[in-house]
Each structure stands twice: as structure tokens, then as C-alpha cells.
Amino acid sequence: MTIAIMGAMPEEIEPILKRVGSYETVVYAQNRYFTCKFGTHQLVIAYSKIGKVFSTLTAATLIEKFGAEVLLFSGVAGGINPELGIGDLIVATQLCQHDLDITAFGHPYGYVPEGAVFIESDRRLRECAFDVALEMGMTLKEGIIATGDQFVASPEKKAWIGKTFHADALEMEGASVAVVCDALEVPFLVLRAISDTADMDAGFDFESFLENSAKRSADFIMNMVETL
């Protein structure tokens, strides 16, 4: 099986590249894609760069050019749910775009005609994630992840996103990846490690906890690959 593993930043895929050891690099569409054999699977690994546009391009490329049959997203997120602490892992049950707004035309936040506010991740991949968590003796939480082209560091904005979408965490790529995978009928999973709580000092917390949280998410994703 060809499995795509995707992050948004170099820090989110570097632990994965270390785990696989050797790989080939393919340059395409102003980005780099890393391919290798891992067990019985063919892996293609990439970071998209931050935001919905770049993550859409990368997800579509992983599927259309490299033939990914499953897409696993590994990265970090800001926590909204007060039960989420720094380093906690959350797998998305559904994803939405919190900054998509055509409410002036009578639609709810996050909705576009012929689209949907929420896209559900693959149930079997979520079940696999919980099996892996059990084997690792780790706690894995699940919930709604909201995506937008904003790094949210405002408690007021965090509260609005939480209330409007019942979101547990927020980030900048997951929902756009979900749109691509849903349209192309590719099973996907979005796993995030909490790197900040979205209402703290954005620069300090993000820089302080990015590396450890990204590694925690990446290690978990690679254990999932071994299980699939």
C-alpha cells in the first residue's frame, strides 16, 4: 500500500524521516517529496508549508502524482478544549474551516454551496489509532478540529471557534486536506499534538513546545504505519 504522511512544517516530518532512515527526494511543484520503502508499504512524505492553500496543493499531489491510497497527517495544534494540555494527542473525528464566512448569504459559518461544514475522517483509521494508543499505553483523545489561515492567540477568538463549531483544537491545514481526501475518496486521518493552548503568548509557547509535540505526533503516526 502507498501511504502518504504529511505535515505542514519541516519540524513535523523530520522525526519521521529519521525513523525511516534512507529515502529518495523528488522535487515537484516547488516542493520536496521523500519516498521510501518501509516494511510492506511504500511511503511518500512531505511538508506542505503553512496554510490551507499549500496543504491543499500538497495533499492533491500526494494522491494524484504519487498514488497515495491513505493519507496520514501528523502535526501540532492549539488546544481549545480545556481538558487538552500541552503534549496531549488528539485525532480528528471531523474537521471544519473556521475562517470560511459567507454568512451574508444566509449560510452558516464554514459552509460553501455544494460543500459541507464538517468532513468526517476515516472511521477505520481512527479505530487503528486507538488500538495503537492502547499498545503504547498512551491516552488518545478525539474531537472536532477547526482549520483557518490564522495562528490564533486570542482567548476571545478561541472561545468563538469553540462555541461556533464545538471545536476541541485548531490549526491551519487539516480541513483543507480533508476536503481533498473526501473529494478523491482517499481515507485520511489527522493527528495533532497540542503545542499551545491558543490563548497564551503565541511566539513563546509555539517555539518552546513545537519540537517535542511534533515528535510525539510523528512517533505515533509511524507506529500506526507499522500496524496498517
WOJOSUL-V46498 format. One record per helix or strand of 3 or more residues. SS is the DSSP state (@ for helix, = for strand). FROM is the first residue (numbers start at 1). TO is the last residue. If there is no record, write none. Layout:
ss	from	to
SS	FROM	TO
SS	FROM	TO
This chain:
ss	from	to
=	2	7
@	10	20
=	24	28
=	31	38
=	41	47
@	52	64
=	70	79
=	89	97
@	103	105
@	123	136
=	140	147
@	155	165
=	169	171
@	174	184
=	187	196
@	202	227
